[in-house]
Amino acid sequence: TYNHFFGAILAFTGIEIMLFKTGLAETIAAAMLGTSWLLVLGAFMVVSWLATRISLTARSLGAQYAALGGFIIAEALIFVPILYIAEQRAGGNVISSAATVTFIGFAVLTGVAWYTRKDFSFMRGILTWGGIIALVAIVGAVIFKFELGIWFSLAMIALAGAAILYDTSNILHHYPEDRYVGAALRLFASVALMFWY
């Protein structure tokens, strides 16, 4: 699972580097920022749901890998506008700082789950409810044109941290051994959420 997770991180990073080095990032960022963010978010949610479902239910290992690959590409594309803005306004240091803080958070939370061996599956309802509240807040902010602010970002980092604990616990206690690709996808999604915020 963790080999696939780190492979997903490397693939995501490679795609982002390629998009920025070739200049495609500017074109993609302009296109995505010029359209309704709700359409972009909706498309990403559909891809995310399909990829997760396929990676966790498909019998074919090839289908599971295709789902993971599709999800990595979707994540890379949805990250382009925020990374482009961060690079233009604050330089590359803010991106590397966010990546470092995300890695430290991931390592600490993974360490907690592995060290305690606690089953965090009770968090599923909390994560579901938190995700619904976040989605409603994001849609409301787009429709009514208001800023969500720093407190929302902190709440989303906390939600992502809880998701990392939950996913790590599921890897330890609940995922079947043949679902390592799906487990890696879920963990990658949680870490990407933390990196975003």
C-alpha positions in Angstrom: 0.0 0.0 0.0 2.7 2.5 1.0 4.8 1.7 -2.1 1.8 2.6 -4.2 1.0 5.6 -2.1 4.5 7.0 -2.6 4.4 6.1 -6.2 1.2 8.1 -6.5 2.9 11.1 -4.8 5.9 10.8 -7.3 3.5 10.5 -10.3 1.5 13.5 -9.1 4.7 15.6 -8.6 6.1 14.5 -12.0 2.8 15.5 -13.8 2.9 18.9 -12.0 6.5 19.5 -12.9 5.8 18.6 -16.6 2.8 20.9 -16.7 4.7 23.8 -15.3 7.9 23.2 -17.3 6.0 23.0 -20.6 3.9 26.1 -19.9 0.7 24.0 -20.0 0.0 25.0 -16.3 -0.8 28.6 -17.3 -3.2 27.5 -20.0 -4.9 25.0 -17.7 -5.1 27.5 -14.8 -6.6 30.2 -17.1 -9.2 27.8 -18.5 -10.2 26.4 -15.0 -10.3 29.9 -13.4 -12.3 31.2 -16.3 -15.1 28.7 -15.9 -17.5 28.0 -13.0 -15.6 26.5 -10.2 -18.7 24.5 -9.4 -18.3 22.7 -12.7 -14.7 21.9 -12.0 -15.5 20.7 -8.5 -18.4 18.6 -9.8 -16.3 16.9 -12.4 -13.6 16.2 -9.9 -16.1 14.7 -7.5 -17.4 12.4 -10.2 -13.9 11.3 -11.1 -13.0 10.8 -7.5 -16.1 8.8 -6.7 -15.6 6.5 -9.8 -11.9 6.0 -9.1 -12.5 5.1 -5.5 -15.3 2.8 -6.3 -13.4 1.0 -9.0 -10.2 0.7 -7.0 -12.1 -0.8 -4.1 -14.5 -3.1 -6.0 -12.9 -4.2 -9.3 -11.6 -7.7 -9.4 -9.1 -6.8 -12.2 -5.8 -5.4 -10.9 -5.6 -3.5 -14.2 -8.8 -1.7 -13.5 -7.6 -0.8 -10.0 -4.4 0.6 -11.4 -6.4 2.5 -14.1 -8.6 4.0 -11.4 -5.5 5.1 -9.4 -3.9 6.6 -12.5 -7.0 8.4 -13.5 -7.3 9.8 -10.0 -3.7 11.0 -9.9 -4.2 12.8 -13.2 -7.5 14.4 -12.0 -5.7 15.5 -8.8 -2.8 16.9 -10.8 -5.2 18.9 -13.0 -7.3 20.3 -10.1 -4.2 21.4 -8.3 -2.8 23.4 -11.3 -4.7 26.7 -10.6 -3.8 26.9 -6.9 -0.2 25.9 -7.5 0.0 28.4 -10.4 -1.4 31.2 -8.2 0.9 30.2 -5.4 3.9 30.2 -7.7 3.0 33.6 -9.3 2.2 35.4 -6.1 4.6 33.9 -3.5 7.2 32.0 -5.5 8.1 28.3 -5.2 8.9 28.6 -1.5 5.3 28.5 -0.4 4.7 25.3 -2.4 7.7 23.5 -0.9 6.7 24.8 2.6 3.2 23.4 2.1 4.6 20.1 0.9 7.0 19.9 3.9 4.3 20.7 6.5 1.9 18.1 4.8 4.6 15.4 4.9 5.3 16.1 8.6 1.6 16.0 9.4 1.2 12.8 7.4 4.3 11.2 9.1 3.1 12.1 12.6 -0.5 11.0 12.1 0.7 7.7 10.5 3.0 7.2 13.4 0.1 7.7 15.9 -2.0 5.1 14.0 0.8 2.6 13.8 2.1 3.1 17.3 -1.3 3.0 19.1 -2.8 0.3 16.7 -6.1 1.9 17.6 -9.0 1.3 15.3 -10.2 4.7 14.1 -13.1 3.3 12.0 -15.5 5.1 14.4 -14.5 8.3 12.6 -16.3 7.4 9.4 -19.5 9.3 10.4 -17.6 12.3 11.6 -15.6 12.4 8.3 -18.8 12.0 6.2 -20.6 14.7 8.1 -17.5 17.0 8.0 -17.2 16.5 4.3 -20.8 17.3 3.7 -20.5 20.5 5.7 -17.4 21.5 3.9 -19.0 20.8 0.5 -22.0 23.0 1.4 -19.7 25.8 2.6 -17.7 25.6 -0.6 -20.8 25.7 -2.8 -22.2 28.5 -0.8 -19.0 30.5 -1.0 -18.9 30.1 -4.8 -22.6 30.9 -5.3 -22.8 33.9 -2.8 -19.2 35.0 -3.5 -17.8 35.1 0.0 -14.4 34.1 1.4 -14.2 31.1 3.6 -11.1 32.3 5.4 -8.3 30.9 7.5 -10.6 29.1 10.0 -12.2 27.1 7.2 -8.7 26.1 6.0 -7.7 25.1 9.5 -10.9 23.0 9.8 -10.2 21.3 6.5 -6.6 20.5 7.6 -8.1 18.9 10.7 -10.6 17.0 8.6 -7.7 15.8 6.3 -5.7 14.8 9.4 -8.7 12.8 10.7 -9.0 11.2 7.2 -5.3 10.2 7.3 -5.8 8.5 10.8 -9.0 6.8 9.5 -7.3 5.6 6.3 -4.2 4.3 8.1 -6.3 2.5 10.6 -8.3 0.9 7.8 -5.1 -0.2 6.2 -4.0 -1.8 9.4 -7.3 -3.4 10.4 -9.8 -3.7 7.6 -8.6 -3.6 4.0 -8.3 -7.0 2.4 -4.7 -7.7 1.2 -5.8 -7.6 -2.4 -7.1 -4.0 -2.1 -3.7 -2.3 -1.6 -4.3 -0.1 -4.7 -7.6 1.2 -3.4 -6.1 1.8 0.0 -3.2 3.8 -1.6 -5.8 5.8 -3.5 -7.7 6.7 -0.3 -4.6 7.6 1.5 -3.3 9.7 -1.4 -6.7 11.6 -1.5 -6.5 12.4 2.2 -2.9 13.7 2.0 -3.8 15.7 -1.2 -6.6 17.3 0.8 -4.2 18.3 3.5 -1.7 19.7 1.0 -4.5 21.7 -0.7 -5.4 23.6 2.4 
